[in-house]
Amino acid sequence: MIMEEAVVAPEDSEFAPDVADLAAATEDASPAPFLFLSPAERDWLLLLAYLHLEQRKPDPACMLLRLLQRSFPTDAEVQRCLALAEMMAGHPLEASRAATRALVRAGPRLRIPVGLVFARALWDLGKHDAARDFVTNLLTQP
């Protein structure tokens, strides 16, 4: 049996990446949208995901909402729906991540509903004290 050795380029060779150039390139480049969707198409896919959730089929809803999340990464409503769908699908870690993104972008109107999904995700992750503290802070803050 012939074993091949891995070829590793030395750090000072021409093959080694320049970290400063990579950092500058990633800072200047804005991420390209994953899929170009109009606001009407976004609303249609949100409605379809909602119908899946109403029928207790969270997995197809998660798939649609993940697609929307990649197309509309700054949309708090998409993040909120994704958090709820992930929670219904039994993925509390993903639900807490989506709820965190939604809380950062959400206005005061969505703060309590998204916060409750986040607290439920914490509870399902076994972080009961953190969930209690979060709900207490959520309900006592103006």
N, CA, C and O atoms as CSV, one atom per row, in Angstrom:
chain,resi,resn,atom,element,x,y,z
A,1,MET,N,N,0.842,-1.157,0.000
A,1,MET,CA,C,0.000,0.000,0.000
A,1,MET,C,C,0.897,1.232,0.000
A,1,MET,O,O,1.832,1.339,0.794
A,2,ILE,N,N,0.597,2.150,-0.896
A,2,ILE,CA,C,1.393,3.360,-1.028
A,2,ILE,C,C,0.651,4.485,-0.333
A,2,ILE,O,O,-0.520,4.750,-0.606
A,3,MET,N,N,1.353,5.129,0.558
A,3,MET,CA,C,0.737,6.251,1.278
A,3,MET,C,C,1.284,7.548,0.722
A,3,MET,O,O,2.493,7.707,0.557
A,4,GLU,N,N,0.402,8.454,0.442
A,4,GLU,CA,C,0.817,9.749,-0.076
A,4,GLU,C,C,0.926,10.735,1.079
A,4,GLU,O,O,0.101,10.740,1.993
A,5,GLU,N,N,1.940,11.551,1.022
A,5,GLU,CA,C,2.106,12.571,2.041
A,5,GLU,C,C,1.356,13.823,1.615
A,5,GLU,O,O,1.307,14.171,0.435
A,6,ALA,N,N,0.787,14.475,2.582
A,6,ALA,CA,C,0.078,15.719,2.288
A,6,ALA,C,C,1.086,16.804,1.964
A,6,ALA,O,O,2.101,16.953,2.644
A,7,VAL,N,N,0.799,17.541,0.944
A,7,VAL,CA,C,1.661,18.640,0.542
A,7,VAL,C,C,1.138,19.902,1.196
A,7,VAL,O,O,-0.004,20.305,0.979
A,8,VAL,N,N,1.976,20.509,1.988
A,8,VAL,CA,C,1.594,21.719,2.701
A,8,VAL,C,C,2.509,22.833,2.240
A,8,VAL,O,O,3.732,22.703,2.271
A,9,ALA,N,N,1.905,23.927,1.811
A,9,ALA,CA,C,2.694,25.071,1.375
A,9,ALA,C,C,3.227,25.804,2.595
A,9,ALA,O,O,2.476,26.058,3.536
A,10,PRO,N,N,4.498,26.146,2.596
A,10,PRO,CA,C,5.035,26.898,3.719
A,10,PRO,C,C,4.362,28.265,3.796
A,10,PRO,O,O,3.875,28.793,2.796
A,11,GLU,N,N,4.344,28.826,5.010
A,11,GLU,CA,C,3.635,30.077,5.223
A,11,GLU,C,C,4.228,31.244,4.455
A,11,GLU,O,O,3.509,32.186,4.125
A,12,ASP,N,N,5.516,31.205,4.164
A,12,ASP,CA,C,6.128,32.324,3.464
A,12,ASP,C,C,6.143,32.118,1.953
A,12,ASP,O,O,6.763,32.905,1.238
A,13,SER,N,N,5.491,31.104,1.462
A,13,SER,CA,C,5.493,30.852,0.024
A,13,SER,C,C,4.429,31.705,-0.659
A,13,SER,O,O,3.645,32.389,-0.001
A,14,GLU,N,N,4.416,31.654,-1.961
A,14,GLU,CA,C,3.432,32.412,-2.730
A,14,GLU,C,C,2.035,31.815,-2.607
A,14,GLU,O,O,1.060,32.463,-2.989
A,15,PHE,N,N,1.913,30.595,-2.081
A,15,PHE,CA,C,0.614,29.941,-1.947
A,15,PHE,C,C,-0.097,30.308,-0.644
A,15,PHE,O,O,-1.306,30.113,-0.516
A,16,ALA,N,N,0.644,30.831,0.304
A,16,ALA,CA,C,0.043,31.182,1.588
A,16,ALA,C,C,-0.832,32.421,1.413
A,16,ALA,O,O,-0.407,33.392,0.787
A,17,PRO,N,N,-2.040,32.397,1.954
A,17,PRO,CA,C,-2.917,33.564,1.794
A,17,PRO,C,C,-2.443,34.721,2.656
A,17,PRO,O,O,-1.929,34.530,3.758
A,18,ASP,N,N,-2.625,35.906,2.140
A,18,ASP,CA,C,-2.313,37.108,2.902
A,18,ASP,C,C,-3.563,37.468,3.700
A,18,ASP,O,O,-4.583,37.853,3.129
A,19,VAL,N,N,-3.477,37.343,5.002
A,19,VAL,CA,C,-4.638,37.536,5.867
A,19,VAL,C,C,-5.154,38.963,5.768
A,19,VAL,O,O,-6.365,39.177,5.807
A,20,ALA,N,N,-4.276,39.934,5.642
A,20,ALA,CA,C,-4.712,41.325,5.549
A,20,ALA,C,C,-5.525,41.550,4.278
A,20,ALA,O,O,-6.531,42.258,4.301
A,21,ASP,N,N,-5.090,40.947,3.162
A,21,ASP,CA,C,-5.833,41.092,1.911
A,21,ASP,C,C,-7.196,40.420,2.009
A,21,ASP,O,O,-8.186,40.952,1.507
A,22,LEU,N,N,-7.255,39.247,2.656
A,22,LEU,CA,C,-8.535,38.553,2.804
A,22,LEU,C,C,-9.498,39.349,3.673
A,22,LEU,O,O,-10.686,39.432,3.361
A,23,ALA,N,N,-9.003,39.933,4.755
A,23,ALA,CA,C,-9.860,40.717,5.636
A,23,ALA,C,C,-10.382,41.954,4.924
A,23,ALA,O,O,-11.553,42.305,5.071
A,24,ALA,N,N,-9.530,42.615,4.157
A,24,ALA,CA,C,-9.961,43.811,3.426
A,24,ALA,C,C,-10.988,43.459,2.359
A,24,ALA,O,O,-11.942,44.207,2.141
A,25,ALA,N,N,-10.799,42.334,1.701
A,25,ALA,CA,C,-11.732,41.924,0.649
A,25,ALA,C,C,-13.097,41.572,1.221
A,25,ALA,O,O,-14.121,41.874,0.607
A,26,THR,N,N,-13.127,40.939,2.383
A,26,THR,CA,C,-14.414,40.564,2.958
A,26,THR,C,C,-15.128,41.755,3.574
A,26,THR,O,O,-16.358,41.759,3.633
A,27,GLU,N,N,-14.397,42.772,4.037
A,27,GLU,CA,C,-15.040,43.953,4.599
A,27,GLU,C,C,-15.684,44.800,3.507
A,27,GLU,O,O,-16.764,45.356,3.707
A,28,ASP,N,N,-15.026,44.900,2.354
A,28,ASP,CA,C,-15.528,45.744,1.279
A,28,ASP,C,C,-16.689,45.093,0.534
A,28,ASP,O,O,-17.593,45.785,0.068
A,29,ALA,N,N,-16.670,43.791,0.422
A,29,ALA,CA,C,-17.682,43.105,-0.373
A,29,ALA,C,C,-18.944,42.896,0.450
A,29,ALA,O,O,-18.904,42.325,1.540
A,30,SER,N,N,-20.060,43.365,-0.085
A,30,SER,CA,C,-21.330,43.091,0.580
A,30,SER,C,C,-21.864,41.775,0.038
A,30,SER,O,O,-21.700,41.477,-1.145
A,31,PRO,N,N,-22.495,40.994,0.889
A,31,PRO,CA,C,-22.961,39.696,0.427
A,31,PRO,C,C,-24.037,39.849,-0.634
A,31,PRO,O,O,-24.953,40.662,-0.504
A,32,ALA,N,N,-23.910,39.065,-1.667
A,32,ALA,CA,C,-24.909,39.078,-2.731
A,32,ALA,C,C,-26.154,38.358,-2.252
A,32,ALA,O,O,-26.058,37.375,-1.518
A,33,PRO,N,N,-27.320,38.835,-2.658
A,33,PRO,CA,C,-28.535,38.142,-2.240
A,33,PRO,C,C,-28.555,36.716,-2.769
A,33,PRO,O,O,-28.090,36.430,-3.873
A,34,PHE,N,N,-29.105,35.834,-1.949
A,34,PHE,CA,C,-29.166,34.424,-2.313
A,34,PHE,C,C,-30.124,34.203,-3.476
A,34,PHE,O,O,-29.814,33.481,-4.423
A,35,LEU,N,N,-31.270,34.822,-3.394
A,35,LEU,CA,C,-32.317,34.637,-4.383
A,35,LEU,C,C,-33.059,35.953,-4.484
A,35,LEU,O,O,-33.448,36.524,-3.466
A,36,PHE,N,N,-33.258,36.434,-5.676
A,36,PHE,CA,C,-33.942,37.703,-5.844
A,36,PHE,C,C,-35.445,37.475,-5.789
A,36,PHE,O,O,-36.029,36.896,-6.704
A,37,LEU,N,N,-36.066,37.937,-4.703
A,37,LEU,CA,C,-37.506,37.812,-4.528
A,37,LEU,C,C,-38.096,39.196,-4.326
A,37,LEU,O,O,-37.499,40.054,-3.676
A,38,SER,N,N,-39.260,39.396,-4.884
A,38,SER,CA,C,-39.958,40.658,-4.682
A,38,SER,C,C,-40.663,40.625,-3.328
A,38,SER,O,O,-40.823,39.554,-2.742
A,39,PRO,N,N,-41.084,41.778,-2.827
A,39,PRO,CA,C,-41.851,41.775,-1.574
A,39,PRO,C,C,-43.145,40.961,-1.678
A,39,PRO,O,O,-43.563,40.344,-0.698
A,40,ALA,N,N,-43.768,40.953,-2.832
A,40,ALA,CA,C,-44.982,40.151,-3.000
A,40,ALA,C,C,-44.666,38.659,-2.930
A,40,ALA,O,O,-45.438,37.888,-2.359
A,41,GLU,N,N,-43.533,38.247,-3.508
A,41,GLU,CA,C,-43.128,36.843,-3.419
A,41,GLU,C,C,-42.761,36.474,-1.985
A,41,GLU,O,O,-43.035,35.363,-1.532
A,42,ARG,N,N,-42.141,37.414,-1.277
A,42,ARG,CA,C,-41.829,37.200,0.143
A,42,ARG,C,C,-43.116,36.960,0.921
A,42,ARG,O,O,-43.205,36.022,1.713
A,43,ASP,N,N,-44.108,37.810,0.694
A,43,ASP,CA,C,-45.378,37.659,1.403
A,43,ASP,C,C,-46.059,36.333,1.055
A,43,ASP,O,O,-46.657,35.695,1.922
A,44,TRP,N,N,-45.969,35.926,-0.193
A,44,TRP,CA,C,-46.566,34.663,-0.618
A,44,TRP,C,C,-45.893,33.485,0.091
A,44,TRP,O,O,-46.578,32.579,0.565
A,45,LEU,N,N,-44.579,33.492,0.165
A,45,LEU,CA,C,-43.864,32.403,0.836
A,45,LEU,C,C,-44.101,32.425,2.348
A,45,LEU,O,O,-44.154,31.369,2.978
A,46,LEU,N,N,-44.244,33.617,2.933
A,46,LEU,CA,C,-44.595,33.695,4.350
A,46,LEU,C,C,-45.981,33.094,4.598
A,46,LEU,O,O,-46.192,32.391,5.586
A,47,LEU,N,N,-46.915,33.378,3.697
A,47,LEU,CA,C,-48.251,32.806,3.828
A,47,LEU,C,C,-48.212,31.290,3.704
A,47,LEU,O,O,-48.879,30.584,4.460
A,48,LEU,N,N,-47.444,30.796,2.763
A,48,LEU,CA,C,-47.321,29.353,2.584
A,48,LEU,C,C,-46.692,28.699,3.823
A,48,LEU,O,O,-47.132,27.634,4.256
A,49,ALA,N,N,-45.678,29.332,4.379
A,49,ALA,CA,C,-45.057,28.807,5.607
A,49,ALA,C,C,-46.054,28.828,6.753
A,49,ALA,O,O,-46.105,27.889,7.547
A,50,TYR,N,N,-46.845,29.885,6.848
A,50,TYR,CA,C,-47.866,29.972,7.892
A,50,TYR,C,C,-48.874,28.830,7.753
A,50,TYR,O,O,-49.269,28.221,8.747
A,51,LEU,N,N,-49.284,28.546,6.531
A,51,LEU,CA,C,-50.238,27.448,6.322
A,51,LEU,C,C,-49.642,26.103,6.734
A,51,LEU,O,O,-50.341,25.259,7.294
A,52,HIS,N,N,-48.366,25.905,6.460
A,52,HIS,CA,C,-47.702,24.672,6.914
A,52,HIS,C,C,-47.696,24.598,8.439
A,52,HIS,O,O,-47.924,23.532,9.009
A,53,LEU,N,N,-47.438,25.721,9.098
A,53,LEU,CA,C,-47.428,25.733,10.563
A,53,LEU,C,C,-48.828,25.472,11.115
A,53,LEU,O,O,-48.976,24.781,12.123
A,54,GLU,N,N,-49.844,26.015,10.471
A,54,GLU,CA,C,-51.217,25.771,10.909
A,54,GLU,C,C,-51.599,24.299,10.782
A,54,GLU,O,O,-52.416,23.801,11.556
A,55,GLN,N,N,-51.022,23.612,9.822
A,55,GLN,CA,C,-51.293,22.195,9.613
A,55,GLN,C,C,-50.347,21.309,10.423
A,55,GLN,O,O,-50.310,20.094,10.230
A,56,ARG,N,N,-49.579,21.926,11.333
A,56,ARG,CA,C,-48.611,21.211,12.184
A,56,ARG,C,C,-47.569,20.467,11.351
A,56,ARG,O,O,-47.224,19.320,11.636
A,57,LYS,N,N,-47.084,21.142,10.325
A,57,LYS,CA,C,-46.014,20.614,9.474
A,57,LYS,C,C,-44.853,21.618,9.505
A,57,LYS,O,O,-44.649,22.367,8.550
A,58,PRO,N,N,-44.098,21.626,10.606
A,58,PRO,CA,C,-43.069,22.660,10.745
A,58,PRO,C,C,-41.848,22.464,9.844
A,58,PRO,O,O,-41.166,23.437,9.524
A,59,ASP,N,N,-41.560,21.240,9.433
A,59,ASP,CA,C,-40.358,21.031,8.616
A,59,ASP,C,C,-40.435,21.737,7.259
A,59,ASP,O,O,-39.473,22.405,6.881
A,60,PRO,N,N,-41.550,21.616,6.499
A,60,PRO,CA,C,-41.623,22.392,5.252
A,60,PRO,C,C,-41.638,23.898,5.508
A,60,PRO,O,O,-41.106,24.671,4.711
A,61,ALA,N,N,-42.248,24.313,6.620
A,61,ALA,CA,C,-42.255,25.736,6.951
A,61,ALA,C,C,-40.835,26.223,7.234
A,61,ALA,O,O,-40.457,27.312,6.802
A,62,CYS,N,N,-40.050,25.426,7.953
A,62,CYS,CA,C,-38.658,25.791,8.233
A,62,CYS,C,C,-37.867,25.924,6.946
A,62,CYS,O,O,-37.054,26.838,6.803
A,63,MET,N,N,-38.100,25.020,6.013
A,63,MET,CA,C,-37.383,25.075,4.742
A,63,MET,C,C,-37.697,26.384,4.011
A,63,MET,O,O,-36.789,27.058,3.525
A,64,LEU,N,N,-38.973,26.740,3.933
A,64,LEU,CA,C,-39.353,27.976,3.256
A,64,LEU,C,C,-38.800,29.202,3.984
A,64,LEU,O,O,-38.322,30.144,3.354
A,65,LEU,N,N,-38.870,29.179,5.293
A,65,LEU,CA,C,-38.418,30.337,6.059
A,65,LEU,C,C,-36.903,30.482,6.044
A,65,LEU,O,O,-36.395,31.602,6.105
A,66,ARG,N,N,-36.181,29.389,5.967
A,66,ARG,CA,C,-34.718,29.484,5.828
A,66,ARG,C,C,-34.355,30.088,4.482
A,66,ARG,O,O,-33.410,30.869,4.378
A,67,LEU,N,N,-35.112,29.721,3.449
A,67,LEU,CA,C,-34.916,30.314,2.130
A,67,LEU,C,C,-35.176,31.816,2.190
A,67,LEU,O,O,-34.396,32.606,1.657
A,68,LEU,N,N,-36.270,32.208,2.838
A,68,LEU,CA,C,-36.579,33.625,2.983
A,68,LEU,C,C,-35.534,34.343,3.821
A,68,LEU,O,O,-35.195,35.494,3.545
A,69,GLN,N,N,-35.027,33.673,4.833
A,69,GLN,CA,C,-34.012,34.294,5.686
A,69,GLN,C,C,-32.742,34.573,4.902
A,69,GLN,O,O,-32.084,35.590,5.126
A,70,ARG,N,N,-32.398,33.695,4.002
A,70,ARG,CA,C,-31.204,33.937,3.181
A,70,ARG,C,C,-31.456,35.034,2.161
A,70,ARG,O,O,-30.527,35.745,1.779
A,71,SER,N,N,-32.701,35.184,1.711
A,71,SER,CA,C,-33.017,36.229,0.742
A,71,SER,C,C,-33.257,37.581,1.400
A,71,SER,O,O,-32.961,38.622,0.814
A,72,PHE,N,N,-33.792,37.567,2.615
A,72,PHE,CA,C,-34.082,38.796,3.354
A,72,PHE,C,C,-33.435,38.714,4.738
A,72,PHE,O,O,-34.145,38.556,5.731
A,73,PRO,N,N,-32.109,38.818,4.828
A,73,PRO,CA,C,-31.425,38.599,6.111
A,73,PRO,C,C,-31.713,39.656,7.170
A,73,PRO,O,O,-31.469,39.407,8.350
A,74,THR,N,N,-32.219,40.816,6.797
A,74,THR,CA,C,-32.475,41.868,7.784
A,74,THR,C,C,-33.950,42.000,8.127
A,74,THR,O,O,-34.325,42.927,8.845
A,75,ASP,N,N,-34.785,41.113,7.644
A,75,ASP,CA,C,-36.225,41.187,7.865
A,75,ASP,C,C,-36.584,40.544,9.204
A,75,ASP,O,O,-36.456,39.332,9.373
A,76,ALA,N,N,-37.033,41.368,10.155
A,76,ALA,CA,C,-37.356,40.865,11.493
A,76,ALA,C,C,-38.560,39.935,11.467
A,76,ALA,O,O,-38.624,38.994,12.259
A,77,GLU,N,N,-39.505,40.174,10.582
A,77,GLU,CA,C,-40.691,39.325,10.510
A,77,GLU,C,C,-40.325,37.911,10.059
A,77,GLU,O,O,-40.861,36.937,10.587
A,78,VAL,N,N,-39.427,37.791,9.100
A,78,VAL,CA,C,-38.964,36.480,8.643
A,78,VAL,C,C,-38.234,35.768,9.774
A,78,VAL,O,O,-38.430,34.571,9.984
A,79,GLN,N,N,-37.392,36.500,10.505
A,79,GLN,CA,C,-36.654,35.907,11.622
A,79,GLN,C,C,-37.612,35.421,12.703
A,79,GLN,O,O,-37.421,34.347,13.274
A,80,ARG,N,N,-38.641,36.215,12.981
A,80,ARG,CA,C,-39.626,35.837,14.002
A,80,ARG,C,C,-40.364,34.566,13.603
A,80,ARG,O,O,-40.535,33.656,14.415
A,81,CYS,N,N,-40.794,34.511,12.359
A,81,CYS,CA,C,-41.504,33.314,11.890
A,81,CYS,C,C,-40.590,32.096,11.886
A,81,CYS,O,O,-41.018,30.992,12.220
A,82,LEU,N,N,-39.333,32.299,11.509
A,82,LEU,CA,C,-38.376,31.197,11.508
A,82,LEU,C,C,-38.148,30.685,12.925
A,82,LEU,O,O,-38.046,29.477,13.138
A,83,ALA,N,N,-38.067,31.581,13.883
A,83,ALA,CA,C,-37.879,31.164,15.281
A,83,ALA,C,C,-39.051,30.309,15.749
A,83,ALA,O,O,-38.850,29.284,16.400
A,84,LEU,N,N,-40.259,30.718,15.427
A,84,LEU,CA,C,-41.432,29.947,15.816
A,84,LEU,C,C,-41.461,28.588,15.121
A,84,LEU,O,O,-41.772,27.577,15.749
A,85,ALA,N,N,-41.141,28.560,13.838
A,85,ALA,CA,C,-41.136,27.298,13.095
A,85,ALA,C,C,-40.078,26.341,13.631
A,85,ALA,O,O,-40.330,25.143,13.762
A,86,GLU,N,N,-38.899,26.863,13.939
A,86,GLU,CA,C,-37.841,26.017,14.491
A,86,GLU,C,C,-38.253,25.458,15.850
A,86,GLU,O,O,-37.948,24.311,16.178
A,87,MET,N,N,-38.950,26.279,16.638
A,87,MET,CA,C,-39.424,25.808,17.937
A,87,MET,C,C,-40.447,24.690,17.754
A,87,MET,O,O,-40.398,23.679,18.455
A,88,MET,N,N,-41.365,24.870,16.819
A,88,MET,CA,C,-42.379,23.847,16.576
A,88,MET,C,C,-41.766,22.566,16.018
A,88,MET,O,O,-42.292,21.475,16.239
A,89,ALA,N,N,-40.650,22.700,15.290
A,89,ALA,CA,C,-39.979,21.536,14.717
A,89,ALA,C,C,-39.110,20.810,15.735
A,89,ALA,O,O,-38.573,19.742,15.442
A,90,GLY,N,N,-38.968,21.376,16.921
A,90,GLY,CA,C,-38.165,20.721,17.950
A,90,GLY,C,C,-36.695,21.051,17.868
A,90,GLY,O,O,-35.860,20.247,18.282
A,91,HIS,N,N,-36.353,22.231,17.335
A,91,HIS,CA,C,-34.968,22.677,17.226
A,91,HIS,C,C,-34.777,23.937,18.067
A,91,HIS,O,O,-34.722,25.039,17.520
A,92,PRO,N,N,-34.676,23.791,19.398
A,92,PRO,CA,C,-34.613,24.983,20.238
A,92,PRO,C,C,-33.351,25.828,20.049
A,92,PRO,O,O,-33.397,27.046,20.227
A,93,LEU,N,N,-32.240,25.210,19.698
A,93,LEU,CA,C,-31.021,25.993,19.497
A,93,LEU,C,C,-31.164,26.910,18.284
A,93,LEU,O,O,-30.813,28.088,18.348
A,94,GLU,N,N,-31.678,26.372,17.180
A,94,GLU,CA,C,-31.889,27.191,15.990
A,94,GLU,C,C,-32.965,28.240,16.250
A,94,GLU,O,O,-32.887,29.361,15.746
A,95,ALA,N,N,-33.974,27.865,17.045
A,95,ALA,CA,C,-35.031,28.820,17.383
A,95,ALA,C,C,-34.469,29.975,18.200
A,95,ALA,O,O,-34.838,31.128,17.981
A,96,SER,N,N,-33.580,29.674,19.136
A,96,SER,CA,C,-33.000,30.752,19.943
A,96,SER,C,C,-32.126,31.664,19.089
A,96,SER,O,O,-32.100,32.875,19.310
A,97,ARG,N,N,-31.418,31.108,18.127
A,97,ARG,CA,C,-30.590,31.939,17.239
A,97,ARG,C,C,-31.457,32.845,16.371
A,97,ARG,O,O,-31.157,34.030,16.221
A,98,ALA,N,N,-32.527,32.299,15.802
A,98,ALA,CA,C,-33.419,33.110,14.973
A,98,ALA,C,C,-34.123,34.167,15.822
A,98,ALA,O,O,-34.296,35.302,15.377
A,99,ALA,N,N,-34.527,33.808,17.028
A,99,ALA,CA,C,-35.185,34.772,17.912
A,99,ALA,C,C,-34.220,35.888,18.310
A,99,ALA,O,O,-34.626,37.044,18.429
A,100,THR,N,N,-32.972,35.557,18.513
A,100,THR,CA,C,-31.975,36.580,18.837
A,100,THR,C,C,-31.825,37.558,17.682
A,100,THR,O,O,-31.790,38.771,17.890
A,101,ARG,N,N,-31.736,37.029,16.455
A,101,ARG,CA,C,-31.649,37.915,15.280
A,101,ARG,C,C,-32.901,38.781,15.170
A,101,ARG,O,O,-32.812,39.960,14.829
A,102,ALA,N,N,-34.063,38.204,15.456
A,102,ALA,CA,C,-35.311,38.968,15.375
A,102,ALA,C,C,-35.368,40.039,16.460
A,102,ALA,O,O,-35.823,41.153,16.199
A,103,LEU,N,N,-34.916,39.720,17.668
A,103,LEU,CA,C,-34.928,40.708,18.754
A,103,LEU,C,C,-34.031,41.891,18.439
A,103,LEU,O,O,-34.355,43.025,18.790
A,104,VAL,N,N,-32.915,41.641,17.787
A,104,VAL,CA,C,-31.997,42.718,17.441
A,104,VAL,C,C,-32.645,43.665,16.428
A,104,VAL,O,O,-32.461,44.880,16.499
A,105,ARG,N,N,-33.407,43.099,15.485
A,105,ARG,CA,C,-33.982,43.892,14.404
A,105,ARG,C,C,-35.422,44.336,14.654
A,105,ARG,O,O,-35.921,45.231,13.970
A,106,ALA,N,N,-36.080,43.730,15.609
A,106,ALA,CA,C,-37.508,43.984,15.810
A,106,ALA,C,C,-37.748,45.304,16.525
A,106,ALA,O,O,-36.925,45.783,17.304
A,107,GLY,N,N,-38.893,45.860,16.231
A,107,GLY,CA,C,-39.330,47.058,16.929
A,107,GLY,C,C,-40.044,46.664,18.209
A,107,GLY,O,O,-40.084,45.487,18.566
A,108,PRO,N,N,-40.604,47.637,18.895
A,108,PRO,CA,C,-41.283,47.341,20.161
A,108,PRO,C,C,-42.513,46.450,19.999
A,108,PRO,O,O,-42.910,45.761,20.939
A,109,ARG,N,N,-43.114,46.463,18.816
A,109,ARG,CA,C,-44.305,45.657,18.576
A,109,ARG,C,C,-44.011,44.158,18.649
A,109,ARG,O,O,-44.857,43.385,19.098
A,110,LEU,N,N,-42.838,43.747,18.219
A,110,LEU,CA,C,-42.490,42.322,18.182
A,110,LEU,C,C,-41.636,41.877,19.367
A,110,LEU,O,O,-41.289,40.700,19.465
A,111,ARG,N,N,-41.294,42.791,20.263
A,111,ARG,CA,C,-40.373,42.460,21.341
A,111,ARG,C,C,-40.914,41.359,22.248
A,111,ARG,O,O,-40.182,40.421,22.565
A,112,ILE,N,N,-42.160,41.443,22.668
A,112,ILE,CA,C,-42.698,40.441,23.594
A,112,ILE,C,C,-42.955,39.104,22.903
A,112,ILE,O,O,-42.560,38.073,23.447
A,113,PRO,N,N,-43.602,39.066,21.718
A,113,PRO,CA,C,-43.796,37.745,21.091
A,113,PRO,C,C,-42.488,37.020,20.789
A,113,PRO,O,O,-42.374,35.815,21.015
A,114,VAL,N,N,-41.503,37.758,20.276
A,114,VAL,CA,C,-40.210,37.136,19.966
A,114,VAL,C,C,-39.495,36.754,21.254
A,114,VAL,O,O,-38.841,35.713,21.323
A,115,GLY,N,N,-39.621,37.588,22.263
A,115,GLY,CA,C,-38.999,37.274,23.552
A,115,GLY,C,C,-39.562,36.013,24.179
A,115,GLY,O,O,-38.828,35.249,24.805
A,116,LEU,N,N,-40.860,35.789,24.016
A,116,LEU,CA,C,-41.466,34.566,24.552
A,116,LEU,C,C,-40.976,33.323,23.818
A,116,LEU,O,O,-40.770,32.277,24.433
A,117,VAL,N,N,-40.790,33.433,22.504
A,117,VAL,CA,C,-40.225,32.305,21.749
A,117,VAL,C,C,-38.802,32.042,22.206
A,117,VAL,O,O,-38.398,30.890,22.365
A,118,PHE,N,N,-38.036,33.114,22.420
A,118,PHE,CA,C,-36.659,32.960,22.887
A,118,PHE,C,C,-36.625,32.307,24.268
A,118,PHE,O,O,-35.809,31.420,24.517
A,119,ALA,N,N,-37.512,32.747,25.166
A,119,ALA,CA,C,-37.552,32.159,26.511
A,119,ALA,C,C,-37.934,30.686,26.451
A,119,ALA,O,O,-37.393,29.874,27.202
A,120,ARG,N,N,-38.853,30.337,25.571
A,120,ARG,CA,C,-39.242,28.932,25.423
A,120,ARG,C,C,-38.071,28.105,24.897
A,120,ARG,O,O,-37.871,26.965,25.316
A,121,ALA,N,N,-37.302,28.684,23.978
A,121,ALA,CA,C,-36.120,27.982,23.465
A,121,ALA,C,C,-35.113,27.752,24.585
A,121,ALA,O,O,-34.528,26.673,24.687
A,122,LEU,N,N,-34.911,28.762,25.421
A,122,LEU,CA,C,-34.008,28.587,26.560
A,122,LEU,C,C,-34.512,27.488,27.485
A,122,LEU,O,O,-33.730,26.668,27.966
A,123,TRP,N,N,-35.812,27.470,27.733
A,123,TRP,CA,C,-36.405,26.460,28.603
A,123,TRP,C,C,-36.187,25.062,28.018
A,123,TRP,O,O,-35.812,24.135,28.736
A,124,ASP,N,N,-36.425,24.918,26.716
A,124,ASP,CA,C,-36.245,23.617,26.075
A,124,ASP,C,C,-34.783,23.188,26.021
A,124,ASP,O,O,-34.486,21.997,25.928
A,125,LEU,N,N,-33.878,24.149,26.079
A,125,LEU,CA,C,-32.444,23.826,26.124
A,125,LEU,C,C,-31.985,23.465,27.533
A,125,LEU,O,O,-30.821,23.121,27.740
A,126,GLY,N,N,-32.896,23.541,28.500
A,126,GLY,CA,C,-32.559,23.192,29.872
A,126,GLY,C,C,-32.039,24.352,30.698
A,126,GLY,O,O,-31.561,24.147,31.814
A,127,LYS,N,N,-32.123,25.559,30.177
A,127,LYS,CA,C,-31.644,26.742,30.889
A,127,LYS,C,C,-32.839,27.422,31.556
A,127,LYS,O,O,-33.249,28.513,31.161
A,128,HIS,N,N,-33.385,26.761,32.567
A,128,HIS,CA,C,-34.625,27.206,33.193
A,128,HIS,C,C,-34.472,28.539,33.917
A,128,HIS,O,O,-35.341,29.405,33.806
A,129,ASP,N,N,-33.392,28.711,34.646
A,129,ASP,CA,C,-33.191,29.967,35.374
A,129,ASP,C,C,-33.034,31.138,34.410
A,129,ASP,O,O,-33.577,32.218,34.643
A,130,ALA,N,N,-32.292,30.923,33.334
A,130,ALA,CA,C,-32.110,31.987,32.338
A,130,ALA,C,C,-33.439,32.334,31.668
A,130,ALA,O,O,-33.715,33.504,31.401
A,131,ALA,N,N,-34.259,31.321,31.399
A,131,ALA,CA,C,-35.562,31.567,30.785
A,131,ALA,C,C,-36.456,32.377,31.727
A,131,ALA,O,O,-37.122,33.318,31.296
A,132,ARG,N,N,-36.470,32.011,33.014
A,132,ARG,CA,C,-37.278,32.754,33.994
A,132,ARG,C,C,-36.813,34.210,34.094
A,132,ARG,O,O,-37.627,35.133,34.085
A,133,ASP,N,N,-35.501,34.400,34.190
A,133,ASP,CA,C,-34.955,35.752,34.286
A,133,ASP,C,C,-35.277,36.574,33.037
A,133,ASP,O,O,-35.601,37.758,33.127
A,134,PHE,N,N,-35.183,35.938,31.885
A,134,PHE,CA,C,-35.454,36.642,30.642
A,134,PHE,C,C,-36.912,37.086,30.576
A,134,PHE,O,O,-37.194,38.226,30.206
A,135,VAL,N,N,-37.842,36.199,30.930
A,135,VAL,CA,C,-39.261,36.560,30.894
A,135,VAL,C,C,-39.551,37.652,31.915
A,135,VAL,O,O,-40.313,38.578,31.634
A,136,THR,N,N,-38.956,37.553,33.084
A,136,THR,CA,C,-39.153,38.595,34.102
A,136,THR,C,C,-38.691,39.943,33.591
A,136,THR,O,O,-39.404,40.937,33.725
A,137,ASN,N,N,-37.497,39.988,33.004
A,137,ASN,CA,C,-36.975,41.236,32.451
A,137,ASN,C,C,-37.810,41.723,31.267
A,137,ASN,O,O,-38.026,42.924,31.105
A,138,LEU,N,N,-38.268,40.803,30.460
A,138,LEU,CA,C,-39.068,41.151,29.290
A,138,LEU,C,C,-40.380,41.819,29.700
A,138,LEU,O,O,-40.799,42.806,29.096
A,139,LEU,N,N,-41.015,41.276,30.723
A,139,LEU,CA,C,-42.318,41.793,31.133
A,139,LEU,C,C,-42.240,43.024,32.034
A,139,LEU,O,O,-43.213,43.769,32.145
A,140,THR,N,N,-41.104,43.243,32.671
A,140,THR,CA,C,-40.983,44.386,33.564
A,140,THR,C,C,-40.374,45.611,32.903
A,140,THR,O,O,-40.478,46.713,33.443
A,141,GLN,N,N,-39.748,45.448,31.761
A,141,GLN,CA,C,-39.163,46.594,31.060
A,141,GLN,C,C,-40.252,47.311,30.272
A,141,GLN,O,O,-41.149,46.678,29.714
A,142,PRO,N,N,-40.164,48.656,30.231
A,142,PRO,CA,C,-41.188,49.410,29.489
A,142,PRO,C,C,-41.056,49.263,27.994
A,142,PRO,O,O,-41.846,49.838,27.245
